[in-house]
């Protein structure tokens, strides 16, 4: 059985799985959660930075167009 299928099987049939199997999947889920959370936070900072640069340049261009 492929690893992904094995993990899915443990999650779906957890009532019939050993403590070790459940603990293994919990560890994998925790790591996946932490990695995803870090990625979301990093992307949020990046998005904020891009938005700030966009707003600065957009304001400048509008000012130049308005003033001639």
N, C-alpha and C positions, 0 to 999 in steps of 0.2 A: 504494500500500500504506500502510495506517495505521501510524503510528510504533510503536505497541506490537507490531504484527505484524512490522514490519521488525526490531525489536530481538530478538523471539523467534526470528525466522528466522536472525539472525546467531548467536545463542546455540546454536541447534540444528544449524546448518550451518557452524560456525566453521572447519572444515578448509578450506572453499572460499571463505572471506571474506578481504578484504584486511586488512593490518595496521591501516590507518586505521579500518576498520569495527570490528575487534576492540578497538582502543584506545578508540574512542568508547563502546562498550558497557561496557568496563571502567570508564571514568570514570562512566558512569551508575550502574553497580552499586555502585561505591565510595561515591558520594553517597547512594544509597538505603540502603546498609548503615550509613553514618555517621548519617544521619537517624533510622533505625530504632533504632540503638543509643542515641542521645541520648534518644529518646522512651521507651525501656525504662528507662533510668537515671532520667529525670525521673518516670516513673510509679512507680518503686520508692521514690523519696524521698517522693512524695505518699502512697503506700500506707502507708509507715512512719509518716508523720505522722498519717494517719487512724486507724491502729491504736492509736497512742499515746493519742490523744484518746478513742477508744472505750474503751480499757482504763481510763483515768482515770475517766471518767463511769460505767462499769460497776461499778468498785470502789466508788465513792461511793454509787451506788444500792443495791448489795448491803449496804453498811455501814448505810445508813439503814433498809432493810427489816429487817435483822437486829436492829438496836437499837430498833426500834419505831416 
